Amino acid sequence: AGGALLGTAAERLFSLSGLFAVYKPKGPTSAGVLNLLKERLLAEAGVQTNENKRTQVLKIGHGGTLDSAAAGVLVVGIGKGTKMLRSMLAGSKKYTAIGMLGKATDTLDATGKVTEEKPYDQVTKGDLEKVLQKFTGHIMQVPPLYSALKKDGERLSTLMKRGEAVEAKPAGPVRVYSLSLQQFQPPLFTLDVECGGGFYVRSLVSDIGKELSTCATMQELTRTKQGPFTLEEHALHEDKWTIDEIARSLEHCTALLPREPPHKKLKTEHPGETAVICE
């Protein structure tokens, strides 16, 4: 009888299945955005979540963390779609990043403490464009110390904030499909990057600074595409977080996904990077 008591909105909510994308604003964590989305949907469906015994579990997860300070496309899996999230991690992503020359921070982005300042007026647009070629293709990259990668089950960023010593992770192979300079207004430069799984744009910006004999830190980051989902076309803003809009989006987005998932396990993922599923 439990099922009959749930209205049609709840039935529709629990029948949703697949992948769609939402817009994550600057500020909240990716998990925070997911929780808010979930609250919205359960409230719209009239499902009480504060009782000890929940009627049904809403399976929802995201396909790859965006830092709190970053904005853009966050791929979300709902229902059976949560099983498809791992392939999203390994797939290609596109970002627009604004870097700042002459300053380095401990987090490699604008949220951290300044650790170094160096002159940068010698850097020309030509220097910058030349250096970008070195960071295109298959490259080795050291992940930032402040990251979602885990050590003994705890995020490195959590350990760092507690003041615990964290050793730098060894450099790992990553792939940059394309990298271009969009704008150069010293000290700021804007990059468009398309990369594979486990890539850190913060590390890229920092490494570019070093390569130019100065230093650099990431000021802003926007993920403009993940897999087939683009910011302009597919990312649902908060006002569209309704059962109907998501149902519509799932229909539209299913057509974008490859028909037959590859049976070979993709080994390109970062061991520390996992699809986050919360129930």
C-alpha positions in Angstrom: 0.0 0.0 0.0 3.0 2.2 0.6 3.5 2.8 -3.1 -0.1 3.9 -3.7 0.1 6.5 -0.9 2.9 8.3 -2.7 1.5 10.7 -5.2 2.3 10.7 -8.9 5.2 13.2 -8.4 7.0 10.7 -6.1 6.3 7.9 -8.6 7.8 10.0 -11.4 10.8 11.0 -9.3 11.7 7.4 -8.4 11.3 6.3 -12.1 13.9 8.8 -13.3 17.0 7.1 -14.6 20.0 8.2 -16.5 22.5 11.1 -16.7 21.9 14.8 -16.9 23.9 17.9 -16.0 23.5 20.8 -13.5 25.2 24.1 -13.2 27.4 24.3 -10.1 28.0 27.9 -9.0 31.1 29.2 -7.2 31.0 28.6 -3.5 29.4 25.3 -2.5 31.1 21.9 -2.8 30.0 19.5 -5.5 28.5 17.3 -2.7 26.6 20.3 -1.3 25.1 21.0 -4.7 24.0 17.4 -5.0 22.4 17.4 -1.5 20.5 20.6 -2.4 19.3 19.0 -5.6 18.2 15.9 -3.8 16.3 18.0 -1.1 14.5 19.9 -3.8 13.3 16.8 -5.6 12.2 15.0 -2.5 10.3 18.1 -1.3 8.6 18.5 -4.7 7.6 14.8 -4.6 6.3 15.2 -1.0 8.5 12.5 0.3 9.3 12.8 4.0 13.0 12.4 4.7 13.1 13.1 8.4 11.5 9.9 9.5 13.7 7.0 10.7 12.3 4.8 8.1 12.4 6.2 4.6 9.9 4.9 2.1 12.3 4.7 -0.8 15.9 5.6 -1.4 16.7 8.2 -4.1 19.9 7.1 -5.8 21.8 10.1 -7.0 25.5 10.8 -7.6 27.9 13.1 -9.5 30.5 12.2 -12.0 33.6 14.1 -10.8 34.2 16.8 -8.2 34.5 20.4 -9.1 36.4 22.5 -6.5 34.3 24.8 -4.3 35.8 27.8 -6.0 35.1 26.5 -9.4 31.8 26.7 -11.4 30.3 24.9 -14.4 29.0 21.6 -15.6 28.5 18.9 -12.9 27.2 15.6 -14.4 24.6 13.9 -12.3 23.4 10.3 -12.4 20.0 9.3 -11.1 18.6 5.8 -10.6 20.4 3.4 -12.8 22.4 6.3 -14.2 24.6 6.2 -11.1 26.3 3.2 -12.6 27.3 5.2 -15.6 29.2 7.8 -13.7 32.6 6.1 -13.7 32.8 6.5 -17.4 32.3 10.2 -17.0 35.4 10.5 -14.8 37.7 8.9 -17.4 36.2 10.9 -20.3 37.3 14.3 -21.6 36.5 17.6 -19.9 36.8 21.2 -21.1 37.7 24.2 -18.8 38.2 27.9 -19.1 40.7 29.0 -16.5 42.0 32.5 -15.6 45.6 32.4 -14.2 47.5 35.2 -12.5 51.3 35.6 -13.0 53.6 36.7 -10.2 51.9 35.0 -7.3 51.9 31.5 -5.9 49.6 30.1 -3.2 49.6 26.9 -1.1 46.4 25.7 -2.7 47.4 26.8 -6.2 44.2 28.8 -6.5 42.8 32.1 -5.2 41.5 30.6 -1.9 45.0 29.9 -0.5 47.7 31.7 1.3 50.3 33.5 -0.9 53.6 31.6 -0.6 55.7 33.4 -3.2 55.7 36.6 -5.3 58.0 37.1 -8.3 58.3 39.7 -11.1 56.5 38.8 -14.3 56.8 41.9 -16.5 59.4 40.0 -18.7 56.7 37.5 -19.9 55.3 38.2 -23.3 52.3 36.7 -25.0 54.6 34.8 -27.3 56.4 33.3 -24.3 53.2 32.1 -22.9 52.0 30.6 -26.2 55.3 28.8 -26.7 55.2 27.3 -23.2 51.6 25.9 -23.8 53.0 23.6 -26.4 55.0 21.8 -23.7 51.9 21.1 -21.8 49.9 19.6 -24.7 49.6 15.8 -25.4 50.6 13.1 -22.9 52.4 14.8 -20.0 53.3 14.0 -16.4 51.6 16.1 -13.7 52.0 16.3 -9.9 48.6 16.6 -8.2 48.1 19.6 -5.9 48.6 18.9 -2.2 45.2 20.4 -1.4 43.0 18.0 -3.4 40.2 15.5 -3.1 42.7 12.6 -3.5 42.7 10.4 -0.4 45.4 9.1 2.0 44.2 6.4 4.5 40.6 7.3 3.6 40.9 11.0 4.3 41.0 13.8 1.7 44.5 15.4 1.4 42.9 18.8 1.7 41.4 17.8 5.1 44.7 16.6 6.4 46.5 19.7 5.1 44.0 22.0 6.9 44.6 20.1 10.1 48.3 21.0 9.7 49.4 17.4 9.1 52.4 16.8 6.9 51.3 15.5 3.5 53.9 14.3 1.1 53.5 15.4 -2.5 52.0 12.7 -4.6 54.3 11.4 -7.4 53.7 12.8 -10.9 51.3 10.8 -12.9 50.5 10.6 -16.6 47.7 12.8 -17.8 46.4 13.9 -21.2 45.9 17.3 -22.6 43.9 17.2 -25.9 44.1 20.9 -26.5 45.4 24.0 -24.8 45.1 27.6 -26.1 45.6 31.1 -24.9 42.3 33.1 -25.1 43.5 36.4 -23.6 46.6 38.0 -22.1 46.3 41.1 -20.0 49.2 40.9 -17.6 49.2 39.6 -14.9 46.1 37.7 -16.0 45.9 35.1 -18.8 42.9 33.0 -19.9 43.3 29.5 -21.1 40.9 27.0 -22.7 41.9 23.4 -21.8 40.5 20.1 -22.9 41.9 17.2 -20.8 41.3 13.6 -19.8 40.5 12.2 -16.3 42.5 13.0 -13.2 43.9 16.3 -14.6 44.3 19.3 -12.4 44.0 22.7 -14.0 45.4 24.3 -10.9 48.6 22.3 -11.3 48.8 23.3 -15.0 48.6 27.0 -14.2 51.3 26.7 -11.5 53.6 24.7 -13.8 53.2 27.2 -16.6 54.3 29.9 -14.1 57.4 28.0 -13.2 58.2 27.3 -16.8 58.1 31.0 -17.4 60.6 31.6 -14.6 58.0 33.3 -12.5 55.0 31.8 -10.6 51.3 31.7 -11.2 48.1 30.8 -9.5 44.6 30.0 -10.7 42.1 32.8 -10.2 39.0 31.3 -11.7 37.9 28.0 -13.2 34.8 27.1 -15.2 34.1 23.6 -16.5 32.4 24.2 -19.9 32.0 20.6 -20.9 32.1 17.1 -19.5 31.7 14.2 -21.8 28.9 15.2 -24.2 27.4 17.7 -21.7 28.0 21.4 -22.3 27.5 24.4 -20.1 25.4 26.3 -22.6 23.2 23.5 -23.8 22.7 21.0 -21.0 23.5 22.3 -17.5 20.3 22.9 -15.6 20.4 26.0 -13.3 18.8 25.9 -9.9 15.4 27.3 -11.1 15.1 24.2 -13.3 15.7 21.6 -10.6 12.2 20.1 -10.9 11.1 16.6 -11.7 9.6 17.7 -15.1 12.7 19.6 -16.2 15.0 16.7 -15.2 12.8 14.2 -17.0 13.0 16.3 -20.1 16.7 16.7 -19.8 17.2 13.0 -19.3 15.4 12.2 -22.5 17.5 14.8 -24.4 20.8 13.6 -22.8 20.3 9.9 -23.3 20.6 10.6 -27.0 24.0 12.1 -26.5 25.5 9.0 -24.8 27.2 6.2 -26.7 24.8 3.4 -27.4 26.9 0.5 -26.1 29.1 1.0 -23.1 32.6 -0.3 -23.6 33.1 -3.6 -21.8 36.8 -3.0 -21.2 37.5 -1.5 -17.8 39.0 1.9 -18.3 42.2 2.2 -16.3 42.8 5.9 -17.0 41.1 7.1 -13.9 42.8 8.5 -10.9 42.7 6.0 -8.0 41.6 8.8 -5.7 38.9 10.1 -7.9 35.6 8.3 -7.5 32.1 8.9 -8.6 30.3 10.1 -5.5 27.0 8.4 -4.9 24.9 9.4 -1.9 21.7 7.6 -1.0 
